[in-house]
Amino acid sequence: MNPRVIPCLLLKGQGLIKTVKFQAPQYVGDPINAIRIFNEKEVDELILLDVMASMEGRAPNMDLIAEVASECFMPLAYGGGVSLIW
């Protein structure tokens, strides 16, 4: 059985970041370009986490999610800024 490959991309604003233990974020590129690379690599699934949305009290950026989803040829999961209203 082959292992599943599921990259987790950290989103801050409109760009991707890299952190070490979620400290000292460094910009690493555009999410659309990264997704195109992962499409070519045929990863099994992709996770996109907006690391600042909840802290800033922002809702998910639905336009960005739609843009990302239109480029994504694998299952996509999103996290950050999601809240339930009861």
C-alpha positions as CSV (number, residue, x, y, z in Angstrom):
1,M,0.0,0.0,0.0
2,N,1.4,3.4,-1.0
3,P,1.5,6.2,1.6
4,R,-0.9,9.1,1.0
5,V,0.7,12.5,0.4
6,I,-1.3,15.4,1.9
7,P,0.6,18.8,2.0
8,C,-0.6,21.5,4.4
9,L,-0.1,25.0,3.2
10,L,-0.2,28.0,5.6
11,L,-1.9,31.1,4.2
12,K,-1.3,34.6,5.5
13,G,-3.2,37.2,3.6
14,Q,-2.9,36.3,-0.1
15,G,0.5,34.5,0.3
16,L,1.9,31.3,1.6
17,I,4.2,31.3,4.6
18,K,6.6,28.9,6.2
19,T,7.1,28.8,10.0
20,V,9.1,26.9,12.6
21,K,6.7,26.0,15.4
22,F,4.3,28.7,14.1
23,Q,6.9,31.4,14.9
24,A,8.8,33.8,12.6
25,P,6.6,33.4,9.4
26,Q,8.5,33.9,6.1
27,Y,6.7,34.5,2.8
28,V,7.3,31.6,0.4
29,G,5.1,32.3,-2.6
30,D,1.7,32.4,-4.3
31,P,-0.8,29.7,-3.4
32,I,-1.9,29.2,-7.0
33,N,1.6,28.5,-8.2
34,A,2.1,26.0,-5.3
35,I,-1.2,24.2,-6.2
36,R,-0.1,23.9,-9.8
37,I,3.1,22.2,-8.6
38,F,1.2,19.8,-6.4
39,N,-1.2,19.0,-9.3
40,E,1.9,17.9,-11.3
41,K,3.1,15.9,-8.4
42,E,-0.3,14.2,-8.1
43,V,-0.6,14.6,-4.4
44,D,-3.6,12.9,-2.8
45,E,-5.2,15.8,-1.0
46,L,-4.4,19.4,0.0
47,I,-5.0,21.3,3.2
48,L,-5.0,25.1,3.1
49,L,-4.9,26.9,6.5
50,D,-5.4,30.6,6.9
51,V,-3.4,31.0,10.1
52,M,-4.4,34.6,10.8
53,A,-8.2,34.6,10.0
54,S,-9.4,33.5,13.4
55,M,-7.0,35.7,15.4
56,E,-8.1,38.7,13.3
57,G,-11.8,37.8,13.5
58,R,-12.1,37.4,9.7
59,A,-14.4,35.1,7.9
60,P,-12.8,32.8,5.2
61,N,-11.9,34.6,2.0
62,M,-14.4,32.8,-0.3
63,D,-13.0,34.4,-3.4
64,L,-9.6,33.1,-2.7
65,I,-11.0,29.6,-1.8
66,A,-12.9,29.6,-5.1
67,E,-9.8,30.6,-7.1
68,V,-7.7,27.9,-5.3
69,A,-10.5,25.3,-5.8
70,S,-10.7,26.0,-9.5
71,E,-6.9,25.2,-9.9
72,C,-7.0,22.2,-7.6
73,F,-7.3,18.7,-9.1
74,M,-7.4,16.9,-5.8
75,P,-9.6,17.1,-2.7
76,L,-9.2,20.4,-0.8
77,A,-9.7,21.1,2.9
78,Y,-9.7,24.6,4.3
79,G,-9.3,25.9,7.8
80,G,-9.2,29.3,9.5
81,G,-11.8,31.9,10.3
82,V,-14.6,29.4,10.3
83,S,-17.2,29.8,13.1
84,L,-20.6,28.4,13.9
85,I,-23.5,30.8,14.6
86,W,-26.2,29.2,16.7
